[in-house]
Amino acid sequence: MDSQAAPLTGFGAGKVILLGEHSVVYGYPALAGALSRGVTASAVKARKPQLALADPFNRAQRALLTKAFLRAADLCGNPSVKVSLESELPLSMGLGSSAAVSVACARVLLKAAGKKESAREVAQVALAMEQEFHGTPSGVDHTTSAMQELILYKRLPDQSSGKARGVKSPRPLQVLVALAGERSPTKKTVGALRERQARWPERYRRLFREVGVVATEGAKAVEAGELEALGDAMNVNQGLLAALGLSSPPLEEMVYRLRALGALGAKLTGAGGDGGAVIGLFLEPEPAAAKLLQQGVRCFTSQLAGPRAL
């Protein structure tokens, strides 16, 4: 890599789960889409692989990020580059920020090493970082980011990877992403759900199974261009997430605000808990986003699939 050359860059998209969070961990399908917003990694020549981190990371986060980065660098042959990060994603809000970091780093490290940058190669390197962050991730976040499209994903048994296929839409599939307060730590939300599931296993197995069915139905609706049916599936999924104990008053309030603004369907996305991100499916999301921004709600729009306007 020429020290005078422009920095190499790699992009990792954020993600939303349209249908299927939590149940995907247990092997049921999830419908997930890559956002237009994400993380960009930039690399310049250095004596050894290193990650340059600015605020807002604390000491523990820096140590974890550095450890994950060095593990990815090792898989790429330890290219001699210094990598910095720039993010457009709010952290810890269920939008796949850690996976976006992992994919962005994987792309730029593979570039610096002169290796292939296929979605498969990127996902393999990103998985190593995600395992440092989460131990045994479902794989849906980094796979969605690496493929950078709408996918139907199913985790393989006892693995942090799975099978994914692209889901095409004949119509533009546009969402509004709104933030509804600070989110509970994922470990706390997942841990409480695991305890309830252990106490009443058959009841929770039925709910997870139904979430998986709704995700499969939603993918078929996308491919048929039936966005109203997809919206209804999202509303049903929100009800199931509430039944699983994963919603909260701030999330429910935002869900109903989006529906009142014309969303075909709206639900939380990610782990859920006391707050986090809510997504609404709109034929035209910009007017609703403008109203929410005027009201002080942090939000943005993104197209997940379908033909794009010229």
C-alpha positions as CSV (number, residue, x, y, z in Angstrom):
1,M,0.0,0.0,0.0
2,D,1.6,3.3,-1.1
3,S,1.9,5.7,1.8
4,Q,1.0,8.6,-0.5
5,A,-2.1,7.0,-1.9
6,A,-5.6,7.9,-0.8
7,P,-6.8,5.8,2.2
8,L,-8.5,2.5,1.5
9,T,-12.1,2.4,2.6
10,G,-14.6,-0.2,3.5
11,F,-18.3,0.2,4.3
12,G,-20.4,-1.9,6.7
13,A,-24.2,-1.3,6.5
14,G,-26.4,-1.1,9.6
15,K,-29.4,-3.4,9.6
16,V,-33.0,-3.7,10.7
17,I,-34.9,-6.9,11.3
18,L,-38.3,-6.6,9.6
19,L,-39.5,-9.9,11.1
20,G,-38.0,-12.6,13.4
21,E,-35.7,-11.1,16.0
22,H,-35.0,-13.4,19.0
23,S,-36.6,-16.4,17.4
24,V,-33.7,-16.4,14.9
25,V,-31.4,-17.4,17.7
26,Y,-33.3,-20.7,18.1
27,G,-33.1,-21.6,14.4
28,Y,-36.3,-19.9,13.0
29,P,-36.1,-17.7,9.9
30,A,-35.8,-13.9,10.1
31,L,-36.3,-11.3,7.4
32,A,-33.6,-8.6,7.7
33,G,-32.5,-5.7,5.5
34,A,-29.4,-3.6,5.2
35,L,-29.7,0.2,5.9
36,S,-28.2,2.9,3.7
37,R,-26.5,4.2,6.9
38,G,-23.5,2.4,8.4
39,V,-19.9,2.5,9.4
40,T,-16.9,3.4,7.1
41,A,-13.4,2.1,7.9
42,S,-10.4,4.0,6.4
43,A,-6.9,2.5,6.3
44,V,-3.5,4.2,5.9
45,K,-0.1,2.6,5.9
46,A,1.4,1.7,9.2
47,R,4.2,-0.5,10.7
48,K,1.6,-3.0,12.0
49,P,-2.1,-3.6,12.1
50,Q,-3.7,-1.1,14.5
51,L,-7.1,0.4,15.2
52,A,-7.4,4.1,15.9
53,L,-10.4,4.9,18.1
54,A,-11.8,8.3,19.0
55,D,-14.5,9.1,21.5
56,P,-17.1,8.0,22.7
57,F,-15.5,4.6,23.5
58,N,-14.5,3.9,27.1
59,R,-11.5,1.9,28.2
60,A,-13.3,-1.5,28.2
61,Q,-14.9,-0.8,24.8
62,R,-11.6,0.2,23.4
63,A,-9.9,-3.0,24.6
64,L,-12.7,-5.2,23.2
65,L,-12.7,-3.4,19.9
66,T,-9.0,-3.7,19.6
67,K,-9.0,-7.4,20.5
68,A,-11.7,-8.1,17.9
69,F,-9.9,-6.0,15.2
70,L,-6.5,-7.8,15.8
71,R,-8.3,-11.2,15.4
72,A,-9.7,-10.0,12.1
73,A,-6.4,-8.7,11.0
74,D,-4.7,-12.0,11.8
75,L,-7.3,-13.8,9.5
76,C,-6.3,-11.4,6.7
77,G,-2.6,-11.9,7.0
78,N,-1.9,-8.9,9.3
79,P,-1.7,-6.1,6.7
80,S,0.4,-3.2,7.9
81,V,-2.4,-0.6,8.2
82,K,-3.9,1.8,10.7
83,V,-7.7,1.7,10.6
84,S,-10.0,4.5,11.8
85,L,-13.8,4.4,11.9
86,E,-16.6,6.8,11.1
87,S,-20.2,5.9,12.0
88,E,-23.6,7.2,10.9
89,L,-25.4,4.7,13.2
90,P,-26.6,5.4,16.8
91,L,-24.8,2.9,19.1
92,S,-26.6,0.2,21.0
93,M,-30.0,0.9,19.5
94,G,-30.6,-2.5,17.7
95,L,-29.4,-1.3,14.3
96,G,-26.4,-3.6,14.0
97,S,-23.7,-1.1,14.9
98,S,-21.2,-3.8,16.0
99,A,-21.8,-5.9,12.9
100,A,-21.4,-2.7,10.7
101,V,-18.0,-2.1,12.4
102,S,-17.0,-5.8,11.8
103,V,-18.0,-5.7,8.1
104,A,-16.3,-2.3,7.5
105,C,-13.1,-3.5,9.1
106,A,-13.2,-6.8,7.3
107,R,-13.6,-5.1,3.9
108,V,-10.7,-2.7,4.4
109,L,-8.4,-5.4,5.9
110,L,-9.1,-7.7,2.9
111,K,-8.4,-4.8,0.5
112,A,-5.2,-3.9,2.3
113,A,-4.1,-7.6,2.1
114,G,-5.0,-7.9,-1.6
115,K,-7.5,-10.6,-0.9
116,K,-11.0,-11.2,-2.3
117,E,-13.8,-9.0,-1.0
118,S,-16.7,-11.3,-1.8
119,A,-19.7,-11.2,0.6
120,R,-18.7,-14.7,1.8
121,E,-15.1,-13.7,2.5
122,V,-16.2,-10.5,4.3
123,A,-18.7,-12.4,6.4
124,Q,-16.1,-14.9,7.5
125,V,-13.7,-12.2,8.8
126,A,-16.6,-10.2,10.3
127,L,-17.8,-13.2,12.1
128,A,-14.5,-13.4,14.0
129,M,-15.1,-9.9,15.3
130,E,-18.7,-10.5,16.2
131,Q,-17.7,-13.6,18.2
132,E,-15.5,-11.4,20.3
133,F,-18.3,-8.9,20.8
134,H,-21.2,-11.4,21.4
135,G,-19.8,-14.8,22.0
136,T,-22.3,-16.8,20.0
137,P,-24.2,-14.4,17.7
138,S,-27.0,-15.6,15.5
139,G,-25.1,-14.4,12.5
140,V,-28.0,-12.4,11.0
141,D,-26.5,-9.0,11.7
142,H,-23.1,-9.4,10.0
143,T,-24.5,-11.6,7.2
144,T,-27.1,-8.8,6.3
145,S,-24.4,-6.2,6.4
146,A,-22.0,-8.2,4.3
147,M,-24.6,-9.1,1.7
148,Q,-26.0,-5.5,1.8
149,E,-29.5,-6.6,0.7
150,L,-32.8,-7.8,2.1
151,I,-32.3,-11.5,3.1
152,L,-34.2,-14.4,4.7
153,Y,-31.8,-15.9,7.2
154,K,-31.9,-19.1,9.1
155,R,-29.2,-20.0,11.7
156,L,-27.6,-23.4,11.4
157,P,-27.7,-25.6,14.5
158,D,-25.0,-24.9,17.1
159,Q,-23.3,-22.3,14.8
160,S,-22.9,-18.6,14.5
161,S,-23.6,-18.7,10.8
162,G,-26.5,-19.7,8.7
163,K,-28.2,-19.9,5.3
164,A,-29.2,-16.7,3.7
165,R,-31.0,-15.9,0.4
166,G,-31.7,-12.6,-1.1
167,V,-35.3,-11.5,-1.1
168,K,-36.3,-9.3,-4.1
169,S,-39.2,-6.9,-4.3
170,P,-40.9,-5.6,-7.4
171,R,-41.9,-2.5,-5.4
172,P,-39.7,0.0,-3.4
173,L,-39.6,-1.3,0.2
174,Q,-39.0,1.8,2.4
175,V,-38.9,2.1,6.1
176,L,-38.7,4.9,8.7
177,V,-36.4,4.2,11.6
178,A,-37.3,6.1,14.8
179,L,-35.5,6.0,18.1
180,A,-37.6,5.7,21.3
181,G,-35.4,6.3,24.3
182,E,-32.3,4.5,25.6
183,R,-32.3,0.7,25.1
184,S,-31.8,-1.8,27.9
185,P,-28.5,-3.8,27.7
186,T,-29.1,-6.7,25.3
187,K,-27.7,-9.2,27.8
188,K,-30.4,-8.1,30.4
189,T,-33.2,-8.4,27.9
190,V,-32.1,-11.7,26.5
191,G,-31.3,-13.1,29.9
192,A,-34.8,-12.3,31.2
193,L,-36.4,-13.9,28.1
194,R,-34.2,-17.0,28.6
195,E,-35.4,-17.4,32.2
196,R,-39.0,-17.2,31.2
197,Q,-38.4,-19.7,28.4
198,A,-36.8,-22.1,30.7
199,R,-39.7,-21.9,33.1
200,W,-42.4,-22.3,30.5
201,P,-40.6,-23.9,27.5
202,E,-43.6,-25.2,25.4
203,R,-45.4,-21.8,25.6
204,Y,-42.4,-19.9,24.5
205,R,-41.5,-22.5,21.8
206,R,-45.0,-21.9,20.3
207,L,-44.4,-18.2,20.2
208,F,-40.9,-18.5,18.6
209,R,-42.3,-20.9,16.1
210,E,-45.1,-18.5,15.2
211,V,-42.6,-15.6,14.8
212,G,-40.7,-17.8,12.3
213,V,-43.9,-18.5,10.4
214,V,-44.7,-14.8,10.1
215,A,-41.2,-14.1,8.9
216,T,-41.6,-16.7,6.1
217,E,-45.0,-15.2,5.2
218,G,-43.5,-11.7,5.1
219,A,-40.7,-12.8,2.7
220,K,-43.3,-14.2,0.4
221,A,-45.3,-11.0,0.6
222,V,-42.2,-8.9,-0.3
223,E,-41.6,-11.1,-3.4
224,A,-45.2,-10.8,-4.5
225,G,-45.1,-7.0,-4.0
226,E,-47.8,-7.2,-1.4
227,L,-46.5,-4.5,1.0
228,E,-49.8,-4.3,2.8
229,A,-49.5,-8.0,3.7
230,L,-45.9,-7.4,4.8
231,G,-47.1,-4.5,7.0
232,D,-49.7,-6.7,8.6
233,A,-47.1,-9.4,9.3
234,M,-45.0,-6.7,11.0
235,N,-48.0,-5.7,13.2
236,V,-48.5,-9.4,14.2
237,N,-44.8,-9.8,14.9
238,Q,-45.0,-6.8,17.2
239,G,-47.8,-8.4,19.1
240,L,-45.8,-11.6,19.5
241,L,-42.7,-9.7,20.7
242,A,-45.0,-8.0,23.3
243,A,-46.2,-11.4,24.3
244,L,-42.6,-12.5,24.7
245,G,-42.1,-9.6,27.2
246,L,-39.8,-7.7,24.9
247,S,-41.7,-4.5,24.3
248,S,-42.2,-1.5,26.6
249,P,-44.4,1.7,26.9
250,P,-41.8,3.9,24.9
251,L,-41.6,1.3,22.1
252,E,-45.4,0.8,22.0
253,E,-46.0,4.5,21.9
254,M,-43.6,4.9,19.0
255,V,-45.2,2.0,17.2
256,Y,-48.6,3.6,17.4
257,R,-47.3,7.0,16.4
258,L,-45.9,5.5,13.2
259,R,-49.1,3.7,12.4
260,A,-51.0,6.9,13.0
261,L,-48.7,8.6,10.5
262,G,-49.6,6.1,7.8
263,A,-47.3,3.2,8.4
264,L,-48.5,-0.1,6.8
265,G,-47.0,-1.8,9.7
266,A,-44.7,-0.9,12.6
267,K,-42.7,-2.8,15.2
268,L,-39.6,-2.7,17.4
269,T,-36.4,-3.9,15.8
270,G,-33.6,-5.6,17.6
271,A,-33.5,-6.8,21.2
272,G,-36.3,-4.6,22.5
273,G,-36.5,-3.7,26.2
274,D,-37.0,-0.2,27.8
275,G,-36.3,1.6,24.5
276,G,-34.5,1.3,21.2
277,A,-35.4,1.5,17.6
278,V,-38.8,1.2,16.0
279,I,-39.4,0.7,12.2
280,G,-42.4,1.6,10.1
281,L,-43.1,0.4,6.6
282,F,-44.3,3.3,4.4
283,L,-45.1,3.8,0.8
284,E,-43.7,7.3,1.2
285,P,-41.8,7.7,4.5
286,E,-40.4,11.2,4.1
287,P,-43.5,13.2,5.2
288,A,-43.8,11.2,8.4
289,A,-40.1,11.6,9.0
290,A,-40.3,15.4,8.6
291,K,-43.2,15.5,11.2
292,L,-41.3,13.4,13.7
293,L,-38.1,15.5,13.3
294,Q,-40.2,18.6,13.9
295,Q,-41.4,17.0,17.1
296,G,-37.8,16.3,18.2
297,V,-37.8,12.5,17.4
298,R,-34.5,11.2,16.1
299,C,-35.3,9.3,12.9
300,F,-34.2,8.6,9.3
301,T,-35.5,6.7,6.3
302,S,-33.9,4.0,4.2
303,Q,-34.9,1.8,1.3
304,L,-34.3,-1.9,1.9
305,A,-35.3,-3.4,-1.5
306,G,-37.0,-2.8,-4.8
307,P,-36.4,-0.5,-7.7
308,R,-34.9,2.9,-6.8
309,A,-36.0,6.3,-8.1
310,L,-33.7,7.7,-10.8
